[in-house]
């Protein structure tokens, strides 16, 4: 060490060490012993040991100073970290003593009430609240007996404009090492922000459920489409065979009728036996019924062929080309067809704009509307005044039709299954459960939505939304 090197160079072992001298006045006055008496018997080893101890003390002081500087740097870094965290908090933060005097606040509270930290420091926390009830509840938090944290307690705080703003507060006690209450830490969030967050979360959850239901319906409709395609293909061949044979039989019947008329007009064949046989077999009546019977068979075969064609269109086979049409006219025509089928007591009120332009298949859309109107008629039968109200709205780029009836409504357990294939609430033999599911698929292919819900005043509401045709 430096001191040791100096001693070794300036005081060699063979040279005695210099001895410190006391002030002459003290020595002469006899207050201090003489230097010879003080250092008498002290050799060089003692001085070396003293210097070594001084070096150790000096080294310890240096180490303590380095450790203290490191701790100061760590403390400063922690302080800056805490300040940055407090500044970035969106929740309000208040630190106060056991009497409620504010010691520290964060930037969020200062923005919330419009005051700076200097004016808030030392102010009672109770003055921040907007009404006496909130202040009284806040005083209860600071009672000497309080030792538990408070969660989500809603109080009113005076905002920057003086208005009372609800805030959800959390209070945590600050305890000393001996367990005494020394203060409180109060955090809070404006309830309006929480409510907006809860609303957004609930909306996202509803959208997710709606999307899941739509995906489920889409998968079911795809399976149903494959089933219908197979059925349509299997029915198409025998129906074509029956229709072709009936048309041939119609031509043959015409020829037979001509032949029989010729035979009956011939005088040579007018024998009593033949006339008797003609009356017994009712040949004349058979010839009269032949034409309407064949016409009925042809009409039935053609209607069956149309049904098969409809099934093929539903299963995306032979789909019609989309064309612009007026949805209002389709609704009027569908209502007229349903109400003329023997339900005079069923009253339908149609309140639609004269022009509702959409693009798609007017025939398929008429099938959808007729299905909805027919279901409303069936649901309201038995009531005092069965009625259906049809109205329209045009929000944005969509056209929405509302079909509101005054029936008993739809059971809550059936709402989620209403558009499932083969699901029906009608008695056995009166419903196939395919009407609404097919209608759902048609509307979906048109880029729209078909939804159902219950009216608060009673009855059911079906909403049909379709994209508006571009101008």
PANUTOR-976565 format. One line per 2 residues: number of its first residue (from 1); for each residue x, y, z of C-alpha. Coordinates in nm, 4 decimals, padded with zeros to 6 digits. Layout:
// residues N
NUM = X,Y,Z ~ ...
// end
This chain:
// residues 471
1 = 00.0000,00.0000,00.0000 ~ 00.1010,00.3626,-00.0368
3 = 00.1468,00.4270,00.3305 ~ 00.3378,00.1050,00.3734
5 = 00.5655,00.1823,00.0784 ~ 00.6361,00.5279,00.2148
7 = 00.7312,00.3843,00.5480 ~ 00.9579,00.1265,00.3937
9 = 01.1397,00.3821,00.1789 ~ 01.1639,00.6698,00.4260
11 = 01.2284,00.4702,00.7414 ~ 01.4629,00.1791,00.6885
13 = 01.4725,-00.0819,00.9647 ~ 01.8051,00.0348,01.0976
15 = 01.6795,00.3938,01.1422 ~ 01.4458,00.4713,01.4343
17 = 01.1009,00.6156,01.3513 ~ 01.0375,00.9793,01.4114
19 = 00.8154,01.0400,01.7090 ~ 00.5280,01.2864,01.7135
21 = 00.5816,01.5877,01.9247 ~ 00.3314,01.7460,02.1600
23 = 00.3019,02.1217,02.1728 ~ 00.5872,02.2686,02.3725
25 = 00.3586,02.4662,02.5936 ~ 00.1712,02.1554,02.7098
27 = 00.4894,01.9608,02.7706 ~ 00.6510,02.2436,02.9569
29 = 00.3426,02.3049,03.1671 ~ 00.3456,01.9441,03.2764
31 = -00.0057,01.8660,03.1384 ~ 00.1307,01.6017,02.9078
33 = 00.4011,01.3509,02.9669 ~ 00.7158,01.3953,02.7724
35 = 00.7516,01.2221,02.4337 ~ 01.0125,00.9984,02.5685
37 = 00.7748,00.8826,02.8383 ~ 00.4841,00.8271,02.5989
39 = 00.6588,00.6293,02.3277 ~ 00.9080,00.4716,02.5530
41 = 00.9190,00.1028,02.4673 ~ 00.7196,00.1372,02.1360
43 = 00.9087,-00.0304,01.8571 ~ 00.8650,-00.0368,01.4779
45 = 00.6353,-00.3469,01.4698 ~ 00.3691,-00.1582,01.6653
47 = 00.3680,00.1258,01.4145 ~ 00.3422,-00.1160,01.1234
49 = 00.0420,-00.2846,01.2875 ~ -00.1266,00.0531,01.3415
51 = -00.0756,00.1470,00.9764 ~ -00.2162,-00.1898,00.8674
53 = -00.5322,-00.1343,01.0725 ~ -00.5728,00.2117,00.9198
55 = -00.5455,00.0572,00.5739 ~ -00.8148,-00.1973,00.6591
57 = -01.0467,00.0721,00.7894 ~ -00.9870,00.2783,00.4762
59 = -01.0581,-00.0214,00.2512 ~ -01.3817,-00.0915,00.4432
61 = -01.4872,00.2707,00.3981 ~ -01.4259,00.2462,00.0232
63 = -01.6288,-00.0742,-00.0017 ~ -01.9128,00.0794,00.2009
65 = -01.9116,00.3814,-00.0268 ~ -01.9235,00.1672,-00.3444
67 = -02.2075,-00.0460,-00.2017 ~ -02.3965,00.2686,-00.0970
69 = -02.3641,00.4171,-00.4456 ~ -02.4911,00.0912,-00.6016
71 = -02.7882,00.0868,-00.3656 ~ -02.8591,00.4504,-00.4435
73 = -02.8562,00.3740,-00.8176 ~ -03.0881,00.0749,-00.7684
75 = -03.3179,00.2861,-00.5505 ~ -03.3256,00.5615,-00.8103
77 = -03.4001,00.3092,-01.0883 ~ -03.6817,00.1586,-00.8809
79 = -03.8191,00.5048,-00.8133 ~ -03.8171,00.5900,-01.1848
81 = -03.9804,00.2553,-01.2677 ~ -04.2583,00.3152,-01.0150
83 = -04.3113,00.6682,-01.1470 ~ -04.3358,00.5427,-01.5064
85 = -04.5843,00.2714,-01.4007 ~ -04.7980,00.5222,-01.2108
87 = -04.7896,00.7651,-01.5018 ~ -04.9012,00.4969,-01.7495
89 = -05.1932,00.3733,-01.5352 ~ -05.5379,00.4494,-01.6692
91 = -05.6899,00.3841,-01.3252 ~ -05.6766,00.6556,-01.0624
93 = -05.4392,00.6076,-00.7655 ~ -05.4409,00.7860,-00.4287
95 = -05.1957,00.7214,-00.1449 ~ -05.2920,00.8806,00.1882
97 = -05.2080,00.8518,00.5574 ~ -05.4221,00.6966,00.8288
99 = -05.6225,01.0179,00.8698 ~ -05.7052,01.0468,00.5016
101 = -05.4553,01.3184,00.4067 ~ -05.3355,01.2738,00.0502
103 = -04.9657,01.1946,00.0186 ~ -04.9370,01.1048,-00.3506
105 = -05.1583,01.0748,-00.6603 ~ -05.0990,00.9663,-01.0183
107 = -05.1493,01.1510,-01.3452 ~ -05.4789,00.9776,-01.4195
109 = -05.6457,01.1271,-01.1111 ~ -05.5059,01.4718,-01.1887
111 = -05.6598,01.4563,-01.5363 ~ -05.9847,01.3197,-01.3941
113 = -06.0464,01.6007,-01.1442 ~ -05.8420,01.8772,-01.3104
115 = -05.6048,01.9562,-01.0200 ~ -05.2273,01.9356,-00.9852
117 = -05.0384,01.7312,-00.7287 ~ -04.9193,02.0332,-00.5287
119 = -05.2750,02.1423,-00.4537 ~ -05.3817,01.7871,-00.3708
121 = -05.0951,01.6992,-00.1376 ~ -05.2118,01.7195,00.2226
123 = -05.5773,01.7692,00.1232 ~ -05.8294,01.5270,00.2813
125 = -05.9336,01.2585,00.0413 ~ -06.2938,01.3062,00.1502
127 = -06.3053,01.6419,-00.0300 ~ -06.2679,01.4624,-00.3652
129 = -06.6134,01.3036,-00.3405 ~ -06.9202,01.4686,-00.4846
131 = -07.1869,01.4012,-00.2203 ~ -07.2099,01.3546,00.1526
133 = -07.3026,00.9858,00.1250 ~ -06.9829,00.9085,-00.0654
135 = -06.7770,01.1112,00.1828 ~ -06.9328,00.9253,00.4764
137 = -06.8519,00.5877,00.3180 ~ -06.4947,00.7034,00.2530
139 = -06.4527,00.8015,00.6217 ~ -06.5537,00.4509,00.7212
141 = -06.2593,00.3167,00.5235 ~ -06.0175,00.4996,00.7519
143 = -06.1469,00.3838,01.0888 ~ -05.8805,00.2456,01.3182
145 = -06.0559,-00.0919,01.3278 ~ -06.0465,-00.1402,00.9486
147 = -05.7985,-00.4038,00.8375 ~ -05.9518,-00.5656,00.5269
149 = -05.9292,-00.4627,00.1618 ~ -06.2377,-00.3219,-00.0116
151 = -06.3205,-00.4367,-00.3622 ~ -06.5433,-00.2682,-00.6243
153 = -06.7165,-00.0145,-00.4000 ~ -06.8934,00.2452,-00.6143
155 = -06.8738,00.6097,-00.5011 ~ -06.9214,00.9473,-00.6710
157 = -06.6141,01.1656,-00.7373 ~ -06.6388,01.5262,-00.8546
159 = -06.5040,01.5450,-01.2088 ~ -06.3139,01.8231,-01.3810
161 = -06.6404,02.0014,-01.4656 ~ -06.7894,01.9507,-01.1184
163 = -07.0238,01.6700,-01.2244 ~ -07.0634,01.3600,-01.0089
165 = -06.8945,01.0658,-01.1827 ~ -06.9377,00.7072,-01.0525
167 = -06.6066,00.5328,-00.9808 ~ -06.5496,00.1727,-00.8743
169 = -06.2938,00.1939,-00.5897 ~ -06.0596,-00.0624,-00.4370
171 = -05.9031,00.0269,-00.1013 ~ -05.6068,-00.1540,00.0526
173 = -05.4737,-00.0702,00.4029 ~ -05.1063,00.0204,00.4575
175 = -04.9749,-00.1430,00.7725 ~ -04.6536,-00.0831,00.9643
177 = -04.4112,-00.3532,01.0691 ~ -04.5988,-00.3876,01.3958
179 = -04.9370,-00.4179,01.2228 ~ -05.0624,-00.0650,01.2891
181 = -05.2652,00.1144,01.0242 ~ -05.0514,00.3881,00.8695
183 = -05.2597,00.4723,00.5645 ~ -05.4618,00.3558,00.2673
185 = -05.3969,00.2961,-00.1025 ~ -05.7051,00.3752,-00.3104
187 = -05.7377,00.2725,-00.6761 ~ -06.0416,00.3148,-00.8966
189 = -06.1788,00.3104,-01.2477 ~ -06.4679,00.5160,-01.3868
191 = -06.7748,00.2941,-01.4028 ~ -06.8704,00.4388,-01.7412
193 = -06.5536,00.2908,-01.8887 ~ -06.6266,-00.0438,-01.7221
195 = -06.9791,-00.0445,-01.8555 ~ -06.8551,00.0294,-02.2062
197 = -06.6026,-00.2531,-02.1748 ~ -06.8707,-00.4931,-02.0461
199 = -07.1031,-00.3876,-02.3270 ~ -06.8313,-00.4449,-02.5866
201 = -06.7536,-00.7839,-02.4335 ~ -07.1201,-00.8823,-02.4306
203 = -07.1606,-00.7665,-02.7907 ~ -06.8560,-00.9680,-02.8960
205 = -06.9959,-01.2722,-02.7152 ~ -07.3348,-01.2343,-02.8887
207 = -07.1648,-01.1935,-03.2255 ~ -06.9607,-01.5061,-03.1602
209 = -07.2711,-01.7069,-03.0698 ~ -07.4520,-01.5756,-03.3774
211 = -07.1554,-01.6686,-03.5962 ~ -07.1426,-02.0163,-03.4451
213 = -07.5136,-02.0625,-03.5121 ~ -07.4713,-01.9447,-03.8692
215 = -07.1826,-02.1853,-03.9226 ~ -07.3908,-02.4668,-03.7762
217 = -07.6838,-02.3786,-04.0016 ~ -07.4540,-02.3570,-04.3028
219 = -07.3167,-02.7030,-04.2325 ~ -07.6648,-02.8440,-04.1865
221 = -07.7864,-02.6779,-04.5052 ~ -07.4905,-02.8192,-04.6966
223 = -07.5770,-03.1692,-04.5738 ~ -07.9411,-03.1137,-04.6590
225 = -07.8444,-02.9894,-05.0051 ~ -07.6515,-03.3083,-05.0753
227 = -07.9465,-03.5149,-04.9534 ~ -08.1941,-03.3195,-05.1665
229 = -07.9676,-03.3474,-05.4717 ~ -07.9709,-03.7253,-05.4409
231 = -08.3474,-03.7390,-05.3902 ~ -08.4088,-03.5074,-05.6867
233 = -08.1875,-03.7157,-05.9071 ~ -08.3651,-04.0379,-05.8082
235 = -08.7132,-03.8851,-05.8588 ~ -08.6329,-03.7203,-06.1887
237 = -08.6060,-04.0468,-06.3858 ~ -08.9365,-04.2107,-06.2821
239 = -09.1279,-03.8822,-06.3115 ~ -08.9932,-03.8308,-06.6615
241 = -09.0912,-04.1881,-06.7466 ~ -09.4465,-04.1426,-06.6092
243 = -09.4935,-03.8091,-06.7836 ~ -09.3706,-03.9468,-07.1163
245 = -09.6026,-04.2502,-07.0916 ~ -09.9033,-04.0380,-07.0009
247 = -09.8438,-03.8109,-07.2982 ~ -09.8208,-04.1175,-07.5225
249 = -10.1399,-04.2568,-07.3656 ~ -10.3121,-03.9269,-07.4356
251 = -10.2287,-03.9570,-07.8035 ~ -10.3419,-04.3206,-07.8082
253 = -10.6678,-04.2270,-07.6371 ~ -10.7421,-03.9808,-07.9133
255 = -10.6917,-04.2459,-08.1756 ~ -10.9089,-04.4990,-07.9871
257 = -11.1810,-04.2457,-07.9469 ~ -11.1816,-04.1763,-08.3212
259 = -11.1944,-04.5486,-08.3954 ~ -11.4802,-04.6158,-08.1546
261 = -11.6819,-04.3271,-08.2860 ~ -11.6385,-04.4648,-08.6357
263 = -11.7444,-04.8123,-08.5220 ~ -12.0522,-04.6798,-08.3444
265 = -12.1549,-04.4753,-08.6454 ~ -12.1552,-04.7786,-08.8751
267 = -12.5006,-04.9303,-08.9229 ~ -12.3669,-05.2776,-08.9763
269 = -12.2449,-05.3058,-08.6224 ~ -12.5632,-05.1929,-08.4565
271 = -12.6659,-05.5222,-08.3132 ~ -12.8688,-05.5578,-07.9948
273 = -12.5854,-05.7434,-07.8243 ~ -12.3337,-05.4711,-07.9012
275 = -12.5659,-05.1964,-07.7803 ~ -12.6323,-05.3858,-07.4604
277 = -12.2601,-05.4359,-07.4001 ~ -12.1977,-05.0674,-07.4743
279 = -12.4465,-04.9654,-07.2059 ~ -12.3227,-05.2179,-06.9505
281 = -11.9580,-05.1183,-06.9915 ~ -12.0459,-04.7471,-06.9987
283 = -11.8280,-04.6908,-07.2986 ~ -11.9665,-04.3436,-07.3644
285 = -11.8942,-04.2270,-07.0089 ~ -11.5444,-04.3720,-07.0185
287 = -11.4741,-04.1820,-07.3387 ~ -11.6018,-03.8621,-07.1762
289 = -11.3845,-03.9109,-06.8646 ~ -11.0781,-04.0151,-07.0606
291 = -10.9691,-03.6615,-07.1508 ~ -10.9975,-03.5014,-06.8015
293 = -10.8325,-03.8074,-06.6448 ~ -10.5353,-03.7828,-06.8762
295 = -10.5182,-03.4063,-06.8271 ~ -10.5130,-03.4541,-06.4493
297 = -10.2381,-03.7141,-06.4745 ~ -10.0326,-03.4825,-06.6946
299 = -10.0870,-03.1898,-06.4573 ~ -09.9843,-03.4006,-06.1554
301 = -09.6741,-03.5264,-06.3334 ~ -09.5804,-03.1747,-06.4371
303 = -09.6275,-03.0430,-06.0817 ~ -09.4099,-03.3259,-05.9529
305 = -09.1514,-03.2346,-06.2140 ~ -09.1631,-02.8728,-06.0925
307 = -09.1082,-02.9891,-05.7353 ~ -08.8062,-03.1894,-05.8445
309 = -08.6766,-02.8850,-06.0292 ~ -08.7208,-02.6817,-05.7128
311 = -08.5264,-02.9387,-05.5143 ~ -08.2514,-02.9301,-05.7734
313 = -08.2349,-02.5518,-05.7522 ~ -08.2230,-02.5732,-05.3737
315 = -07.9282,-02.8113,-05.3952 ~ -07.7439,-02.5644,-05.6230
317 = -07.8211,-02.7690,-05.9368 ~ -07.9671,-02.5838,-06.2341
319 = -07.9770,-02.2600,-06.0347 ~ -08.1703,-01.9805,-06.2009
321 = -07.9848,-01.6749,-06.3242 ~ -08.0150,-01.3828,-06.0819
323 = -08.2323,-01.1014,-06.2096 ~ -08.3493,-00.7717,-06.0547
325 = -08.7062,-00.7751,-05.9224 ~ -08.9335,-00.5758,-05.6905
327 = -08.9600,-00.7452,-05.3529 ~ -09.2802,-00.5533,-05.2705
329 = -09.4603,-00.7155,-05.5636 ~ -09.3378,-01.0592,-05.4569
331 = -09.4780,-01.0048,-05.1071 ~ -09.8132,-00.8858,-05.2399
333 = -09.8430,-01.1898,-05.4668 ~ -09.7385,-01.4357,-05.1935
335 = -09.9889,-01.2893,-04.9447 ~ -10.2680,-01.3050,-05.2033
337 = -10.2005,-01.6728,-05.2768 ~ -10.1894,-01.7753,-04.9103
339 = -10.4982,-01.5806,-04.7981 ~ -10.7071,-01.7236,-05.0840
341 = -10.6457,-02.0804,-04.9686 ~ -10.9475,-02.0891,-04.7352
343 = -10.8537,-01.8714,-04.4342 ~ -11.0991,-01.5779,-04.4422
345 = -11.0469,-01.4880,-04.0753 ~ -10.6717,-01.4384,-04.1187
347 = -10.6049,-01.0655,-04.1672 ~ -10.2773,-00.9528,-04.3243
349 = -10.1709,-00.5858,-04.3174 ~ -09.9021,-00.4958,-04.5704
351 = -09.7252,-00.1616,-04.5240 ~ -09.4427,-00.1515,-04.7774
353 = -09.2860,00.1123,-05.0020 ~ -09.3872,00.0756,-05.3666
355 = -09.0348,-00.0143,-05.4764 ~ -08.7978,-00.2539,-05.2974
357 = -08.5323,-00.3470,-05.5564 ~ -08.3307,-00.6634,-05.4990
359 = -08.1413,-00.9074,-05.7202 ~ -08.1990,-01.2811,-05.7231
361 = -08.4716,-01.5322,-05.7989 ~ -08.8199,-01.3902,-05.7559
363 = -08.9690,-01.7417,-05.7603 ~ -08.7474,-01.8637,-05.4774
365 = -08.8098,-01.5478,-05.2759 ~ -09.1860,-01.5900,-05.3245
367 = -09.1468,-01.9410,-05.1856 ~ -08.9770,-01.7945,-04.8752
369 = -09.2434,-01.5296,-04.8185 ~ -09.5284,-01.7767,-04.8699
371 = -09.3666,-02.0108,-04.6180 ~ -09.3411,-01.7353,-04.3556
373 = -09.6979,-01.6156,-04.4140 ~ -09.8330,-01.9715,-04.4053
375 = -09.6529,-02.0410,-04.0762 ~ -09.7993,-01.7207,-03.9288
377 = -10.1469,-01.8269,-04.0415 ~ -10.1049,-02.1716,-03.8826
379 = -09.9664,-02.0228,-03.5586 ~ -10.2512,-01.7734,-03.5140
381 = -10.5362,-02.0142,-03.5873 ~ -10.7609,-02.0483,-03.2850
383 = -10.7104,-01.6886,-03.1745 ~ -10.9836,-01.4263,-03.1584
385 = -10.8485,-01.2167,-03.4439 ~ -10.5543,-01.3848,-03.6175
387 = -10.3454,-01.1172,-03.7859 ~ -10.0084,-01.0575,-03.9470
389 = -09.8369,-00.7218,-03.9984 ~ -09.5748,-00.6888,-04.2715
391 = -09.3525,-00.3795,-04.2684 ~ -09.0208,-00.2803,-04.4194
393 = -08.7100,-00.0916,-04.3155 ~ -08.4130,00.0105,-04.5256
395 = -08.1069,00.0502,-04.2981 ~ -07.7956,00.1209,-04.5004
397 = -07.7517,-00.1121,-04.7961 ~ -08.0029,-00.3703,-04.6708
399 = -08.3794,-00.4097,-04.7043 ~ -08.5451,-00.5693,-04.4010
401 = -08.8983,-00.7120,-04.3969 ~ -09.0665,-00.7760,-04.0588
403 = -09.3460,-01.0330,-04.0313 ~ -09.5094,-00.9815,-03.6894
405 = -09.8043,-01.2029,-03.5904 ~ -10.0257,-01.2055,-03.2808
407 = -09.9959,-01.5758,-03.2100 ~ -09.8624,-01.7466,-02.8962
409 = -09.4990,-01.6933,-02.9977 ~ -09.2136,-01.9409,-03.0242
411 = -09.1010,-02.1402,-02.7166 ~ -08.7586,-02.0222,-02.6016
413 = -08.6178,-02.3723,-02.6295 ~ -08.7220,-02.3921,-02.9961
415 = -08.5711,-02.0620,-03.1146 ~ -08.2230,-02.2088,-03.1586
417 = -08.3597,-02.5096,-03.3535 ~ -08.6185,-02.3300,-03.5628
419 = -08.4203,-02.3457,-03.8883 ~ -08.2879,-02.6981,-03.8383
421 = -08.3862,-02.9451,-04.1134 ~ -08.6817,-03.1707,-04.0214
423 = -08.7585,-02.9756,-03.7009 ~ -09.1267,-02.8888,-03.6655
425 = -09.3673,-02.8021,-03.3864 ~ -09.6710,-02.9119,-03.5862
427 = -09.8473,-03.2438,-03.5189 ~ -09.7332,-03.5563,-03.6983
429 = -09.8485,-03.5541,-04.0584 ~ -09.8996,-03.1765,-04.0762
431 = -09.5429,-03.0563,-04.1146 ~ -09.2193,-03.1844,-04.2652
433 = -08.9793,-02.9480,-04.0903 ~ -08.8205,-02.8456,-04.4207
435 = -09.0014,-02.5194,-04.4978 ~ -08.7998,-02.2841,-04.2786
437 = -08.4717,-02.4667,-04.3339 ~ -08.5129,-02.4408,-04.7128
439 = -08.6151,-02.0757,-04.6772 ~ -08.3057,-02.0129,-04.4639
441 = -08.0826,-02.1621,-04.7326 ~ -08.2473,-01.9580,-05.0101
443 = -08.2077,-01.6320,-04.8180 ~ -07.8474,-01.7151,-04.7315
445 = -07.7634,-01.7767,-05.0991 ~ -07.9115,-01.4339,-05.1779
447 = -07.6638,-01.2763,-04.9353 ~ -07.9270,-01.2057,-04.6706
449 = -08.0377,-01.3175,-04.3244 ~ -08.3508,-01.4839,-04.1901
451 = -08.4029,-01.4484,-03.8134 ~ -08.6828,-01.5124,-03.5655
453 = -08.7640,-01.3771,-03.2203 ~ -09.0595,-01.3204,-02.9879
455 = -09.2390,-00.9888,-02.9503 ~ -09.2503,-00.8385,-02.5980
457 = -09.6255,-00.7902,-02.6382 ~ -09.6761,-01.1483,-02.7594
459 = -09.6409,-01.3218,-03.0906 ~ -09.3452,-01.3963,-03.3135
461 = -09.1436,-01.1779,-03.5510 ~ -08.9555,-01.3059,-03.8556
463 = -08.6984,-01.0672,-04.0056 ~ -08.5963,-01.1108,-04.3699
465 = -08.2959,-00.8990,-04.4759 ~ -08.1676,-00.8806,-04.8340
467 = -07.9061,-00.6597,-05.0018 ~ -08.0500,-00.3670,-05.1935
469 = -07.9986,-00.3846,-05.5689 ~ -07.7338,-00.1405,-05.6964
471 = -07.8693,00.1598,-05.8773
// end
